[in-house]
Amino acid sequence: MLIHKKTRPILSSLSLPSPIKKYFSPDKWDIDLSSNTNPHLGHFAEYPDVQHTQLKEIYLDRILSINPPASFKKDNSSGLSPDNLLFTVGSMEGLDLLLRTFAEPNTDVICIGHPTFPAYEHWALIHTLKVKKIPLLGEDLNTLSIEDIVKINPKMVFLCNPNNPTGTKLDPKLIETLCESLDGFVVVDEAYIEFSDISSSIFNLNKYSNLIVLRTFSKAWGLAGVRCGVIISDKSVIHALRHVQLPFGFSSFSQAKVRERLFDTEETFLSWKRIEKNRDELIATLLTLKEVIKIFKSHTNFIMLVLKDFRKVMGLLKKHKILVLDCSSSIPNSIRVSLGNEKQNMKFLEVMREASGSLKEDPRPMLI
Ligand SMILES: Cc1ncc(COP(=O)(O)O)c(C=O)c1O
């Protein structure tokens, strides 16, 4: 397969890294004496699989069954196959890998929604790329100016759906219009999508060759310690990424843990329902408290609150040794709070009650 035409120029002269070439060769062998490993010490003595065909098939089966659009047929009208997927060391590696493969240092421009997950800007700056922040607009921050992005003509746009730290979701038409309007890539980070009712952008991959979806096992799948992310895109994008990815990052141990989780999904799916219920109950109670000015409509396992007296609440949380994320540099007086277990949520609520004193006399609907 020819290398993708949007890759960095250096890639046109490079082939796959030598340790992984054999895995993609059409030749077959019974005895592999090419890796200098120790044959006497069992399964983990071998390098991990790099194709993960069966694991990718199971993962696809699981994610295609979550909130499919009405037009989606059970016979997999998405057209996705294992060749459209690449496992990474968390989705953090995924976004770094995309930049290293496609964005030319000191030349290309990257657009990111704002406010959003700070890692997009961080890694883009490390790659000496120019970063343009495009403000999220609307009462519930569900859109942004496509015109502004088109004028910039970026190599990549990073959008997070649902968004971190606001927890809000994007207008689905926005992503499609961006894909149609741009020559560059539209990267949709769906790290939290399993907690939402959003129909994933994976269902549009057959329409747009410049669309890239990032997923992770760190959030809803409960495997942050295992370090596994997934890039889902056109086959030519995945093929290019293989030339740049450090070989063997997805260890045999991690592969076994991911496989286990994908085969037995009952507990995982129940935990998503439990988090959703806890989130809605916590929001309902927080809305009655004087210290809470606003709560963004969350489609994730965290909530963003705007506080009346930021310093007082942060001081009390610190006194009770509860850590939340200070987001006041993006949205004044705001914090992001992850849903913990029931006991932890209760403790947080107690501190918020202590900070607020009495209830609001007339709780206004402030959920936006
Ligand atoms: C939006 C978003 N993307 C990606 C990540 C990183 O995930 P991973 O653990 O897979 O690297 C996070 C983690 O907080 C996140 O919030």
The ligand as an SDF file (V2000), in Angstrom:
LIG
                    3D

 16 16  0  0  0  0  0  0  0  0999 V2000
  -10.4500   13.6930   26.4870 C   0  0  0  0  0  0  0  0  0  0  0  0
   -9.3650   12.7620   26.8940 C   0  0  0  0  0  0  0  0  0  0  0  0
   -8.6730   12.1230   25.9520 N   0  0  0  0  0  0  0  0  0  0  0  0
   -7.6940   11.2860   26.2770 C   0  0  0  0  0  0  0  0  0  0  0  0
   -7.3430   11.0570   27.5910 C   0  0  0  0  0  0  0  0  0  0  0  0
   -6.1890   10.1600   27.8910 C   0  0  0  0  0  0  0  0  0  0  0  0
   -6.5720    8.8680   27.9790 O   0  0  0  0  0  0  0  0  0  0  0  0
   -5.5230    7.6740   28.0680 P   0  0  0  0  0  0  0  0  0  0  0  0
   -5.4970    7.2510   29.4850 O   0  0  0  0  0  0  0  0  0  0  0  0
   -6.1160    6.6430   27.1570 O   0  0  0  0  0  0  0  0  0  0  0  0
   -4.1920    8.1300   27.5680 O   0  0  0  0  0  0  0  0  0  0  0  0
   -8.0320   11.6990   28.6060 C   0  0  0  0  0  0  0  0  0  0  0  0
   -7.6660   11.4910   30.0170 C   0  0  0  0  0  0  0  0  0  0  0  0
   -8.0150   12.2100   30.9180 O   0  0  0  0  0  0  0  0  0  0  0  0
   -9.0710   12.5820   28.2460 C   0  0  0  0  0  0  0  0  0  0  0  0
   -9.7680   13.2650   29.1660 O   0  0  0  0  0  0  0  0  0  0  0  0
  1  2  1  0
  2  3  1  0
  2 15  2  0
  3  4  2  0
  4  5  1  0
  5  6  1  0
  5 12  2  0
  6  7  1  0
  7  8  1  0
  8  9  2  0
  8 10  1  0
  8 11  1  0
 12 13  1  0
 12 15  1  0
 13 14  2  0
 15 16  1  0
M  END
$$$$
